[in-house]
Amino acid sequence: MTNNFIITQKSHLYFSLVVCFLVSFSTVFAQEKEYIQFSGVVVTEDDNGEPQPLPYTDIAILNTSRGTVSEFDGFFSLVAAIGDTIVFSRLGYKSARHEIADTLTDDFYSWYQVMSQDSILLPEAVIYPWPSREHYKIEFLAMDVSNDLRRHADDNLAERVLREMRYEMPADGKEAYNLMVDNQIQVAKYDGQFKPQHIFDAMAWAKFIKAWKNGDFKKKKKKDK
């Protein structure tokens, strides 16, 4: 009787240990499944309605300091928790949100985010060179309308001045961005290999010799003169 009681106690003890182990294992497994690798691509529509990558988009987890930025090809990847809200934002585009569903069964989750351009209408602002209409009337009546003023205007609009402005005026934000993108494309295109030199290009030499025989360079020089 005593032996049976001891065996029964040992069985209950083993059973309890097994149950505790299974509960602990399931808890740890659930904790491991709580975080996933959230990856994807951010795109937008071009002028033709075709999707194109949208680089430098901020991808942040709401109410946290964690996040990332989409790469040149629009790709992004970060670690997120089940139930997190992912916020996509970029200047000039409408912000978007996506919540990580709690029904996921895999450790990796992919997402394709389309960003729409956003137009911001600013209130109308009228800038006057004079503090009041009365000052404008006084200055307008005293304005110099002689030939000297017209000559100065013609000098400022001369072809030579405009040509110098085209070369000396710095690029705006859009031009600088396009130049940076072109440079990155060239770097990525020839990554890990030597950039081809056109001095060894037989087709380029053939075009050069043909243009030289046709006198294209002489015509261009005469035209410049």
ABEGO torsion letter per residue (X at the ends): XAAAAAAAAAAAAAAAAAAAAAAAAAAAAAAAAABBBBBEBBBBBBAAGBBBBBBGBBBBBBGBABEBBBBAAGBBBBBBBBGBBBBBBBBGBBBBBBBBBAABABABBBBBBBBBBBBBBBBBBBBBABABAAAAAAAAAABBABAAAAAAAAAAABAAAAAAAAAABBBBAAAAAAAAAAAAAAAAAABGBBBBBAAABAAAAAAAAAAAAAGAAAAAAAAAX
